[in-house]
Structure formats: structure tokens, C-alpha cells
Amino acid sequence: MDFTTLRTQVMALLQGEGRVAYRALKLQFQLDDDTLEALKDDLIYAKKLAVDEDGRVLVWTGGTDLTPATAPRAPQPTTQDASRAQVEVAPTVPPPPDAERRQLTVLFCDLVDSTRLSSQLDPEEYRDVVRAYHTACTEVIRRYDGHIAQLLGDGLLIYFGYPQAHEDDAQRAVRTGFGVLAAMGDLNLALQQAKGIQLAIRVGVHTGLVVVGEMGGAGRQERLALGEVPNIASRIESREMLGVMPLPGSLPPQGPCLDTSA
């Protein structure tokens, strides 16, 4: 896509999320370093719609209107008109919820024995391997409309059902798990030839009721799901709880639904 289209999509994402990590932007839009820097310069300094935080996070400051800064402004109401409008509108506009209850499917995906792998490779080589793994996973996740909530080192925390809900979110999560396993097969062929290594992953999936809201302190906040569901998905992924791996092309029974390695 051209730069203007990319900038519009990034602005819409940033406005909706409020704050987005640069690494997440690079993964979601497949950005190289030069394109990311161009976006930062345009949004932070040229358009003044965002600010940088600690060199890691882009924070939206442009309000709710995505109209370009060069567009002519509408006439401003007088103080008396503005006060009257506030009195009339305020009772009908509820405050935004601090958190919301959602039916959510959570998927954890993590590399197996990553400590040993990192000790075998130069740090830059290990970074390249993890980036290739993240890229392969992200392509599958986007195919099924999953939401990458966190990048946890060499692991990923994925939501299905937030922020966009579908009737088949649980099935989308399971198909994503199998899609990631298939993608690892293709990636391993290239890694075996280039570096003589193979990657193995664990995947855990669980569905249920959660509360999604802002978590964190001053200067760093994330919108995370809390409840039993993420904990069970994490335990499945770490093999503290055994799950079920169905045959290819079939769907597993309800409950903890996937625990396998590639």
C-alpha cells in the first residue's frame, strides 16, 4: 500500500487504541525501519497528532477527529452557545466504561526451549529468528482476525472476540493454532538450510468470560483481559494441564482445546 493509505490506517488504529508499541506497528503492518521513522516524523512533528514515549510507544494526542490538520476549521461557537450545548448534551452521554465483560477466546503461543536456542546463536541471529517466527505467526493471526494483545519475548498473547467479536471466535482461535503449526513447518525448512536449527512451539487455547480493561501504572498502560480464561490458556500452553489435539481438519471438544508442539 502507498504511504498515505498506510498513514490513514495507522492513525485509525492509534486513535482507537490510544497507544501502540512501535514493535506492534512493525509487526501488524510489516514496516521496515525507514517507513516507521517516516510515520513517526509525520504524526509527531508534521501533523502533531501523537507523541513519543520512551522511544518505544506512540501515544495518540489528536482527539477523535481524523480530519487532516490542513483542512479549514468550522466556525467556533461562542462561549454562551458552548455552555448551552454542554448542558443539553451532558445528561445523554454516558461516561466510557473503565472495563467491560466479554466472552473471549485466548490463545498463547510460545517457543519451546528458547533459552537453549538463544545460547546457541549470536544475539543478532537469535533476534532474526524470533522476528521470522513472529512474522509467520502474525500472518496467520491476521488471516483469522485475531488481536495481538502482547508480545511476550518469544511468546504471543492473542485475543479472539476483542476488540472485534465473531460468532465463531473459538473456532478461529483453533484454526489459528493449527495454521501457526503449519507455518512453523515452512519456516523450519528455511531455518534448517540457513542455520541448521529447528523451532518447536507450544499453543494453548481456552474460552470463557473475562473482564477487559486498562492495566498498568503512570506512563505504561495496556488493555488486558483478566479472569480464569487467560490463566487456563497459559497452563495449557505450558503443559501444566493436558489438552486434546484433534486430527487435522476436525475441531476439538469444548473446554481446553489445543496443546501441541511443532
BALOBA-1460 file (C-alpha; in Angstrom, 3 decimals):
// residues 262
<rec num="1" residu="m" x="0.000" y="0.000" z="0.000"/>
<rec num="2" residu="d" x="1.129" y="3.603" z="-0.520"/>
<rec num="3" residu="f" x="2.279" y="5.800" z="2.358"/>
<rec num="4" residu="t" x="-0.945" y="7.846" z="2.547"/>
<rec num="5" residu="t" x="-3.108" y="4.730" z="2.903"/>
<rec num="6" residu="l" x="-0.700" y="3.286" z="5.469"/>
<rec num="7" residu="r" x="-0.722" y="6.523" z="7.480"/>
<rec num="8" residu="t" x="-4.538" y="6.596" z="7.496"/>
<rec num="9" residu="q" x="-4.730" y="3.008" z="8.775"/>
<rec num="10" residu="v" x="-2.117" y="3.663" z="11.457"/>
<rec num="11" residu="m" x="-3.964" y="6.818" z="12.575"/>
<rec num="12" residu="a" x="-7.252" y="4.891" z="12.839"/>
<rec num="13" residu="l" x="-5.581" y="2.127" z="14.877"/>
<rec num="14" residu="l" x="-3.786" y="4.621" z="17.109"/>
<rec num="15" residu="q" x="-6.953" y="6.639" z="17.706"/>
<rec num="16" residu="g" x="-8.872" y="3.508" z="18.703"/>
<rec num="17" residu="e" x="-6.150" y="2.039" z="20.931"/>
<rec num="18" residu="g" x="-4.794" y="5.292" z="22.352"/>
<rec num="19" residu="r" x="-1.237" y="3.982" z="22.470"/>
<rec num="20" residu="v" x="0.595" y="1.421" z="20.321"/>
<rec num="21" residu="a" x="4.102" y="-0.002" z="20.662"/>
<rec num="22" residu="y" x="6.410" y="0.566" z="17.703"/>
<rec num="23" residu="r" x="7.171" y="-3.164" z="17.583"/>
<rec num="24" residu="a" x="3.462" y="-3.929" z="17.319"/>
<rec num="25" residu="l" x="3.105" y="-1.435" z="14.458"/>
<rec num="26" residu="k" x="6.029" y="-3.030" z="12.616"/>
<rec num="27" residu="l" x="4.524" y="-6.496" z="13.014"/>
<rec num="28" residu="q" x="0.952" y="-5.577" z="12.124"/>
<rec num="29" residu="f" x="1.803" y="-3.504" z="9.039"/>
<rec num="30" residu="q" x="5.070" y="-5.250" z="8.078"/>
<rec num="31" residu="l" x="7.031" y="-1.984" z="8.337"/>
<rec num="32" residu="d" x="10.746" y="-1.555" z="7.824"/>
<rec num="33" residu="d" x="12.718" y="0.878" z="9.989"/>
<rec num="34" residu="d" x="12.698" y="3.720" z="7.418"/>
<rec num="35" residu="t" x="8.919" y="3.567" z="6.957"/>
<rec num="36" residu="l" x="8.364" y="3.549" z="10.709"/>
<rec num="37" residu="e" x="10.596" y="6.589" z="11.154"/>
<rec num="38" residu="a" x="8.728" y="8.395" z="8.370"/>
<rec num="39" residu="l" x="5.412" y="7.671" z="10.092"/>
<rec num="40" residu="k" x="6.755" y="8.923" z="13.421"/>
<rec num="41" residu="d" x="8.061" y="12.149" z="11.842"/>
<rec num="42" residu="d" x="4.761" y="12.776" z="10.073"/>
<rec num="43" residu="l" x="2.436" y="12.027" z="13.007"/>
<rec num="44" residu="i" x="4.582" y="13.515" z="15.809"/>
<rec num="45" residu="y" x="6.169" y="16.560" z="14.203"/>
<rec num="46" residu="a" x="4.303" y="17.369" z="10.985"/>
<rec num="47" residu="k" x="0.710" y="16.582" z="11.962"/>
<rec num="48" residu="k" x="1.215" y="16.860" z="15.769"/>
<rec num="49" residu="l" x="-1.303" y="14.051" z="16.325"/>
<rec num="50" residu="a" x="0.890" y="11.865" z="18.540"/>
<rec num="51" residu="v" x="3.855" y="11.926" z="20.921"/>
<rec num="52" residu="d" x="6.717" y="9.527" z="21.516"/>
<rec num="53" residu="e" x="7.024" y="7.757" z="24.887"/>
<rec num="54" residu="d" x="10.408" y="6.375" z="25.947"/>
<rec num="55" residu="g" x="11.309" y="5.629" z="22.329"/>
<rec num="56" residu="r" x="9.030" y="2.563" z="22.405"/>
<rec num="57" residu="v" x="5.402" y="3.687" z="22.289"/>
<rec num="58" residu="l" x="3.399" y="6.041" z="20.068"/>
<rec num="59" residu="v" x="0.664" y="7.865" z="22.046"/>
<rec num="60" residu="w" x="-2.331" y="9.468" z="20.325"/>
<rec num="61" residu="t" x="-2.980" y="13.122" z="21.199"/>
<rec num="62" residu="g" x="-5.153" y="14.133" z="18.246"/>
<rec num="63" residu="g" x="-8.592" y="13.680" z="19.829"/>
<rec num="64" residu="t" x="-11.373" y="11.867" z="17.967"/>
<rec num="65" residu="d" x="-11.302" y="13.771" z="14.658"/>
<rec num="66" residu="l" x="-9.090" y="12.285" z="11.934"/>
<rec num="67" residu="t" x="-9.573" y="15.287" z="9.593"/>
<rec num="68" residu="p" x="-6.134" y="16.429" z="8.331"/>
<rec num="69" residu="a" x="-4.663" y="19.405" z="10.140"/>
<rec num="70" residu="t" x="-4.692" y="21.433" z="6.919"/>
<rec num="71" residu="a" x="-8.478" y="21.234" z="6.486"/>
<rec num="72" residu="p" x="-10.347" y="24.506" z="7.169"/>
<rec num="73" residu="r" x="-11.887" y="24.668" z="10.608"/>
<rec num="74" residu="a" x="-15.590" y="25.194" z="11.123"/>
<rec num="75" residu="p" x="-16.666" y="28.417" z="12.885"/>
<rec num="76" residu="q" x="-16.222" y="28.095" z="16.632"/>
<rec num="77" residu="p" x="-19.324" y="28.540" z="18.810"/>
<rec num="78" residu="t" x="-19.466" y="31.399" z="21.250"/>
<rec num="79" residu="t" x="-18.898" y="30.762" z="24.952"/>
<rec num="80" residu="q" x="-22.617" y="31.089" z="25.628"/>
<rec num="81" residu="d" x="-23.503" y="28.603" z="22.851"/>
<rec num="82" residu="a" x="-20.853" y="26.142" z="24.056"/>
<rec num="83" residu="s" x="-22.133" y="26.290" z="27.629"/>
<rec num="84" residu="r" x="-25.725" y="25.727" z="26.453"/>
<rec num="85" residu="a" x="-24.616" y="22.752" z="24.317"/>
<rec num="86" residu="q" x="-22.790" y="21.177" z="27.268"/>
<rec num="87" residu="v" x="-25.888" y="21.493" z="29.457"/>
<rec num="88" residu="e" x="-28.067" y="19.911" z="26.773"/>
<rec num="89" residu="v" x="-25.688" y="17.084" z="25.770"/>
<rec num="90" residu="a" x="-24.048" y="16.088" z="29.057"/>
<rec num="91" residu="p" x="-27.034" y="14.163" z="30.534"/>
<rec num="92" residu="t" x="-27.332" y="11.968" z="27.404"/>
<rec num="93" residu="v" x="-23.652" y="10.968" z="27.019"/>
<rec num="94" residu="p" x="-22.615" y="8.179" z="29.410"/>
<rec num="95" residu="p" x="-19.003" y="8.075" z="30.565"/>
<rec num="96" residu="p" x="-16.804" y="5.494" z="28.849"/>
<rec num="97" residu="p" x="-16.622" y="2.191" z="30.766"/>
<rec num="98" residu="d" x="-13.479" y="1.544" z="32.766"/>
<rec num="99" residu="a" x="-13.721" y="-2.152" z="31.896"/>
<rec num="100" residu="e" x="-16.152" y="-4.467" z="30.135"/>
<rec num="101" residu="r" x="-17.185" y="-8.102" z="30.440"/>
<rec num="102" residu="r" x="-16.589" y="-10.115" z="27.277"/>
<rec num="103" residu="q" x="-16.818" y="-13.687" z="26.059"/>
<rec num="104" residu="l" x="-13.251" y="-14.215" z="24.904"/>
<rec num="105" residu="t" x="-11.042" y="-16.917" z="23.465"/>
<rec num="106" residu="v" x="-7.404" y="-16.576" z="24.497"/>
<rec num="107" residu="l" x="-4.502" y="-18.182" z="22.609"/>
<rec num="108" residu="f" x="-0.973" y="-18.419" z="23.972"/>
<rec num="109" residu="c" x="1.870" y="-19.346" z="21.607"/>
<rec num="110" residu="d" x="5.454" y="-19.780" z="22.792"/>
<rec num="111" residu="l" x="8.766" y="-21.206" z="21.593"/>
<rec num="112" residu="v" x="9.915" y="-24.429" z="23.228"/>
<rec num="113" residu="d" x="13.338" y="-24.376" z="24.937"/>
<rec num="114" residu="s" x="14.084" y="-20.832" z="23.771"/>
<rec num="115" residu="t" x="16.801" y="-20.443" z="26.434"/>
<rec num="116" residu="r" x="18.846" y="-23.246" z="24.862"/>
<rec num="117" residu="l" x="18.230" y="-21.825" z="21.384"/>
<rec num="118" residu="s" x="19.390" y="-18.346" z="22.416"/>
<rec num="119" residu="s" x="22.593" y="-19.812" z="23.845"/>
<rec num="120" residu="q" x="23.368" y="-21.499" z="20.509"/>
<rec num="121" residu="l" x="23.044" y="-18.357" z="18.416"/>
<rec num="122" residu="d" x="24.603" y="-14.928" z="18.317"/>
<rec num="123" residu="p" x="22.133" y="-12.383" z="19.796"/>
<rec num="124" residu="e" x="21.583" y="-10.762" z="16.396"/>
<rec num="125" residu="e" x="20.972" y="-14.142" z="14.787"/>
<rec num="126" residu="y" x="18.557" y="-15.084" z="17.567"/>
<rec num="127" residu="r" x="16.705" y="-11.783" z="17.063"/>
<rec num="128" residu="d" x="16.350" y="-12.525" z="13.347"/>
<rec num="129" residu="v" x="14.963" y="-15.988" z="14.126"/>
<rec num="130" residu="v" x="12.422" y="-14.636" z="16.633"/>
<rec num="131" residu="r" x="11.347" y="-11.915" z="14.186"/>
<rec num="132" residu="a" x="10.831" y="-14.510" z="11.448"/>
<rec num="133" residu="y" x="8.784" y="-16.599" z="13.888"/>
<rec num="134" residu="h" x="6.684" y="-13.552" z="14.912"/>
<rec num="135" residu="t" x="6.121" y="-12.617" z="11.267"/>
<rec num="136" residu="a" x="4.954" y="-16.126" z="10.349"/>
<rec num="137" residu="c" x="2.577" y="-16.177" z="13.333"/>
<rec num="138" residu="t" x="1.247" y="-12.683" z="12.623"/>
<rec num="139" residu="e" x="0.291" y="-13.579" z="9.052"/>
<rec num="140" residu="v" x="-1.841" y="-16.475" z="10.314"/>
<rec num="141" residu="i" x="-3.341" y="-14.441" z="13.184"/>
<rec num="142" residu="r" x="-4.405" y="-11.630" z="10.826"/>
<rec num="143" residu="r" x="-5.969" y="-14.183" z="8.467"/>
<rec num="144" residu="y" x="-8.410" y="-15.197" z="11.223"/>
<rec num="145" residu="d" x="-8.900" y="-11.645" z="12.570"/>
<rec num="146" residu="g" x="-7.140" y="-12.268" z="15.875"/>
<rec num="147" residu="h" x="-5.872" y="-9.414" z="18.061"/>
<rec num="148" residu="i" x="-2.255" y="-9.484" z="19.294"/>
<rec num="149" residu="a" x="-2.629" y="-8.241" z="22.866"/>
<rec num="150" residu="q" x="1.018" y="-8.681" z="23.870"/>
<rec num="151" residu="l" x="4.371" y="-9.799" z="22.512"/>
<rec num="152" residu="l" x="5.963" y="-11.599" z="25.442"/>
<rec num="153" residu="g" x="9.556" y="-12.003" z="24.288"/>
<rec num="154" residu="d" x="9.353" y="-15.107" z="22.121"/>
<rec num="155" residu="g" x="5.673" y="-15.649" z="23.009"/>
<rec num="156" residu="l" x="2.416" y="-14.155" z="21.790"/>
<rec num="157" residu="l" x="-0.855" y="-13.467" z="23.626"/>
<rec num="158" residu="i" x="-3.779" y="-13.401" z="21.192"/>
<rec num="159" residu="y" x="-7.447" y="-12.467" z="21.723"/>
<rec num="160" residu="f" x="-10.359" y="-13.693" z="19.620"/>
<rec num="161" residu="g" x="-13.561" y="-11.821" z="20.451"/>
<rec num="162" residu="y" x="-11.914" y="-8.500" z="21.331"/>
<rec num="163" residu="p" x="-11.950" y="-5.801" z="20.115"/>
<rec num="164" residu="q" x="-13.955" y="-7.336" z="17.238"/>
<rec num="165" residu="a" x="-16.291" y="-10.219" z="18.125"/>
<rec num="166" residu="h" x="-17.344" y="-13.050" z="15.789"/>
<rec num="167" residu="e" x="-19.787" y="-15.905" z="16.312"/>
<rec num="168" residu="d" x="-17.012" y="-18.429" z="15.634"/>
<rec num="169" residu="d" x="-14.145" y="-16.896" z="17.631"/>
<rec num="170" residu="a" x="-13.283" y="-20.183" z="19.364"/>
<rec num="171" residu="q" x="-13.033" y="-21.980" z="16.007"/>
<rec num="172" residu="r" x="-10.945" y="-19.109" z="14.615"/>
<rec num="173" residu="a" x="-8.515" y="-19.485" z="17.515"/>
<rec num="174" residu="v" x="-8.137" y="-23.233" z="16.993"/>
<rec num="175" residu="r" x="-7.658" y="-22.818" z="13.258"/>
<rec num="176" residu="t" x="-5.059" y="-20.147" z="14.016"/>
<rec num="177" residu="g" x="-3.232" y="-22.616" z="16.255"/>
<rec num="178" residu="f" x="-3.098" y="-25.218" z="13.501"/>
<rec num="179" residu="g" x="-2.202" y="-22.536" z="10.955"/>
<rec num="180" residu="v" x="0.753" y="-21.445" z="13.087"/>
<rec num="181" residu="l" x="1.895" y="-25.066" z="13.368"/>
<rec num="182" residu="a" x="1.782" y="-25.380" z="9.577"/>
<rec num="183" residu="a" x="3.665" y="-22.089" z="9.172"/>
<rec num="184" residu="m" x="6.379" y="-23.370" z="11.508"/>
<rec num="185" residu="g" x="6.883" y="-26.320" z="9.176"/>
<rec num="186" residu="d" x="7.620" y="-23.987" z="6.260"/>
<rec num="187" residu="l" x="9.812" y="-21.745" z="8.429"/>
<rec num="188" residu="n" x="11.794" y="-24.708" z="9.751"/>
<rec num="189" residu="l" x="12.715" y="-25.782" z="6.227"/>
<rec num="190" residu="a" x="14.347" y="-22.388" z="5.668"/>
<rec num="191" residu="l" x="15.987" y="-22.299" z="9.108"/>
<rec num="192" residu="q" x="17.374" y="-25.811" z="8.725"/>
<rec num="193" residu="q" x="19.054" y="-24.858" z="5.470"/>
<rec num="194" residu="a" x="20.290" y="-21.444" z="6.635"/>
<rec num="195" residu="k" x="21.247" y="-22.046" z="10.280"/>
<rec num="196" residu="g" x="20.873" y="-25.763" z="10.935"/>
<rec num="197" residu="i" x="18.191" y="-25.255" z="13.593"/>
<rec num="198" residu="q" x="14.553" y="-26.221" z="14.085"/>
<rec num="199" residu="l" x="11.878" y="-24.346" z="16.042"/>
<rec num="200" residu="a" x="9.250" y="-26.022" z="18.223"/>
<rec num="201" residu="i" x="6.240" y="-24.236" z="19.657"/>
<rec num="202" residu="r" x="3.509" y="-24.845" z="22.216"/>
<rec num="203" residu="v" x="-0.014" y="-23.491" z="21.794"/>
<rec num="204" residu="g" x="-2.747" y="-23.194" z="24.441"/>
<rec num="205" residu="v" x="-6.358" y="-22.096" z="23.835"/>
<rec num="206" residu="h" x="-9.288" y="-21.520" z="26.202"/>
<rec num="207" residu="t" x="-12.659" y="-19.728" z="26.031"/>
<rec num="208" residu="g" x="-14.824" y="-18.089" z="28.681"/>
<rec num="209" residu="l" x="-15.914" y="-14.887" z="30.400"/>
<rec num="210" residu="v" x="-13.303" y="-12.198" z="31.137"/>
<rec num="211" residu="v" x="-13.117" y="-8.531" z="32.095"/>
<rec num="212" residu="v" x="-11.148" y="-6.358" z="29.650"/>
<rec num="213" residu="g" x="-9.772" y="-3.053" z="30.915"/>
<rec num="214" residu="e" x="-6.746" y="-0.818" z="31.290"/>
<rec num="215" residu="m" x="-3.924" y="-2.231" z="33.419"/>
<rec num="216" residu="g" x="-0.632" y="-0.669" z="34.467"/>
<rec num="217" residu="g" x="0.662" y="2.494" z="36.059"/>
<rec num="218" residu="a" x="1.606" y="6.000" z="35.022"/>
<rec num="219" residu="g" x="3.353" y="6.103" z="31.670"/>
<rec num="220" residu="r" x="2.633" y="2.482" z="30.723"/>
<rec num="221" residu="q" x="-0.833" y="1.000" z="30.390"/>
<rec num="222" residu="e" x="-2.196" y="-1.936" z="28.429"/>
<rec num="223" residu="r" x="-5.728" y="-3.134" z="27.769"/>
<rec num="224" residu="l" x="-5.729" y="-6.720" z="29.056"/>
<rec num="225" residu="a" x="-8.246" y="-9.464" z="29.762"/>
<rec num="226" residu="l" x="-8.373" y="-10.770" z="33.332"/>
<rec num="227" residu="g" x="-10.088" y="-13.823" z="34.736"/>
<rec num="228" residu="e" x="-9.734" y="-17.576" z="34.732"/>
<rec num="229" residu="v" x="-9.563" y="-17.896" z="30.928"/>
<rec num="230" residu="p" x="-6.053" y="-16.442" z="30.334"/>
<rec num="231" residu="n" x="-4.692" y="-18.429" z="33.284"/>
<rec num="232" residu="i" x="-6.050" y="-21.737" z="31.971"/>
<rec num="233" residu="a" x="-4.803" y="-20.993" z="28.439"/>
<rec num="234" residu="s" x="-1.348" y="-20.282" z="29.866"/>
<rec num="235" residu="r" x="-1.368" y="-23.522" z="31.871"/>
<rec num="236" residu="i" x="-2.391" y="-25.499" z="28.778"/>
<rec num="237" residu="e" x="0.401" y="-23.886" z="26.781"/>
<rec num="238" residu="s" x="2.968" y="-24.626" z="29.495"/>
<rec num="239" residu="r" x="1.731" y="-28.263" z="29.763"/>
<rec num="240" residu="e" x="0.695" y="-27.960" z="33.380"/>
<rec num="241" residu="m" x="-2.698" y="-29.149" z="32.126"/>
<rec num="242" residu="l" x="-3.016" y="-31.689" z="29.325"/>
<rec num="243" residu="g" x="-5.260" y="-30.710" z="26.439"/>
<rec num="244" residu="v" x="-6.507" y="-32.535" z="23.363"/>
<rec num="245" residu="m" x="-5.028" y="-32.386" z="19.867"/>
<rec num="246" residu="p" x="-7.685" y="-33.373" z="17.304"/>
<rec num="247" residu="l" x="-6.928" y="-34.876" z="13.931"/>
<rec num="248" residu="p" x="-6.213" y="-32.365" z="11.127"/>
<rec num="249" residu="g" x="-9.411" y="-30.978" z="9.667"/>
<rec num="250" residu="s" x="-11.501" y="-31.644" z="12.767"/>
<rec num="251" residu="l" x="-12.454" y="-29.424" z="15.690"/>
<rec num="252" residu="p" x="-11.760" y="-30.361" z="19.320"/>
<rec num="253" residu="p" x="-14.404" y="-30.754" z="22.037"/>
<rec num="254" residu="q" x="-15.331" y="-27.853" z="24.296"/>
<rec num="255" residu="g" x="-13.007" y="-26.851" z="27.109"/>
<rec num="256" residu="p" x="-9.196" y="-26.649" z="26.943"/>
<rec num="257" residu="c" x="-8.899" y="-27.227" z="23.261"/>
<rec num="258" residu="l" x="-5.320" y="-27.370" z="21.992"/>
<rec num="259" residu="d" x="-1.935" y="-28.344" z="23.354"/>
<rec num="260" residu="t" x="0.675" y="-29.410" z="20.839"/>
<rec num="261" residu="s" x="4.166" y="-28.727" z="19.564"/>
<rec num="262" residu="a" x="5.555" y="-28.248" z="16.110"/>
